[in-house]
Amino acid sequence: MRILVFSHYFWPEDFRINDLLHELSLKGHTIEVITGKPNYPEGNIYEDFKDAPENFQNYENIKITRLNILPRGNNLVSQFLNYLSYVYKTSIFVVLNLSFE
């Protein structure tokens, strides 16, 4: 089965969705995740990601597409803008990549 997952946070950020998708991948499912650049919980884009973003395109045979969203920051306004930018960028991604196969 092909599975497309939209998740605000994903590996290398430590969330349960990582484990769930890893298990589904082991069962033979093809999975793609649409997420943002890793920035949780510090609120800044991870330095490792900035140095080598190509190292973060796959996780346990799961393809990862990273959207350019605003970092989370350390205050409520920047956190709100982070969530809003994820919704906006995801909407644009869906419209531009809509397929009628």
C-alpha positions in Angstrom: 0.0 0.0 0.0 1.2 3.5 -0.7 0.8 5.9 2.2 1.2 9.7 2.2 1.6 11.3 5.6 1.4 15.0 6.4 3.1 15.6 9.7 4.2 18.9 11.1 7.1 17.2 12.9 9.0 14.1 11.8 12.5 12.5 12.2 15.0 13.6 13.5 12.5 15.2 15.8 11.4 12.6 18.4 7.7 11.9 17.9 5.7 8.7 18.0 4.8 9.1 14.3 8.4 8.0 13.5 7.9 4.6 15.2 4.5 4.1 13.6 5.8 4.8 10.1 8.9 2.7 10.7 6.7 -0.3 11.6 4.5 0.2 8.5 7.6 0.4 6.4 8.8 -2.9 7.8 5.5 -4.5 6.7 6.3 -3.5 3.1 4.3 -0.3 2.7 5.7 2.5 0.6 5.5 5.7 2.6 6.2 9.4 1.9 6.1 12.1 4.6 5.5 15.8 3.9 6.9 17.8 6.8 8.9 20.9 7.7 12.6 21.5 8.3 13.6 20.0 11.7 13.3 22.7 14.4 11.6 21.2 17.4 12.0 21.8 20.4 14.8 24.4 20.2 12.8 26.6 17.7 15.7 26.8 15.3 16.6 24.7 12.2 19.0 22.0 13.3 22.6 22.7 12.4 23.1 19.2 11.1 20.2 19.8 8.7 21.6 23.1 7.5 25.0 21.5 6.9 23.7 18.5 5.0 20.0 18.5 4.2 20.5 15.6 1.8 21.1 13.4 4.8 17.5 14.0 6.0 15.6 12.9 2.8 15.1 9.3 3.9 14.3 7.6 7.2 14.1 3.8 7.4 13.1 3.6 3.7 10.6 6.4 4.1 10.9 9.3 1.6 10.7 12.7 3.2 9.8 15.9 1.5 10.7 18.9 3.6 8.8 22.2 3.2 10.4 25.5 3.9 8.3 26.7 6.9 9.1 29.3 9.4 11.0 28.0 12.4 9.1 27.5 15.7 11.0 30.1 17.6 10.6 30.6 21.4 7.5 32.7 21.7 3.8 32.3 21.1 3.7 34.5 18.0 6.6 32.7 16.2 5.0 29.3 17.2 1.7 30.4 15.7 3.4 31.6 12.5 5.2 28.2 12.4 1.9 26.3 12.4 0.3 28.8 10.0 3.3 28.5 7.6 3.1 24.7 7.7 -0.6 24.8 6.7 0.0 27.3 4.0 3.0 25.5 2.5 1.2 22.1 2.7 -1.8 23.5 0.9 0.4 24.9 -1.9 2.3 21.6 -2.1 -1.0 19.7 -2.5 -2.3 22.0 -5.2 0.9 21.9 -7.2 1.3 18.1 -6.9 -2.3 17.0 -7.4 -2.4 13.9 -9.6 -5.4 12.2 -11.2 -3.8 8.7 -11.7 
